[in-house]
Amino acid sequence: MPRPGDAGFDQYKALHKVALATAVRQLEQELGSRSNVHHLELLDRMLIVRPYSQSKLSQQELADLQKATHFDKKELQQWYKGMFVVV
């Protein structure tokens, strides 16, 4: 991995940014197919998750999200009530 000032660092940063954006879109699609996720956004070092509004997260959706992410039940329920920001 090149460091700032090294030859190729700018290209590395550009590729890193594209790879990260692609990973966020793939995660958005995966979570959207398994749960109520409407939109994911990467802002600096925060991942912002916006769900479709629905009154309650089903037990199956909760179980699927726990398997697909590193979040616990309480964090997922908190996220589901509104926008959840991951730092």
Secondary structure, DSSP 4 states (H G I P E B T S, - for coil): -PPTTSTTHHHHHHHHHHHHHHHHHHHHHHHHHHS-EEEEEEETTEEEEEEPP-S---HHHHHHHHHHSS--HHHHHHHHHS-EEE-
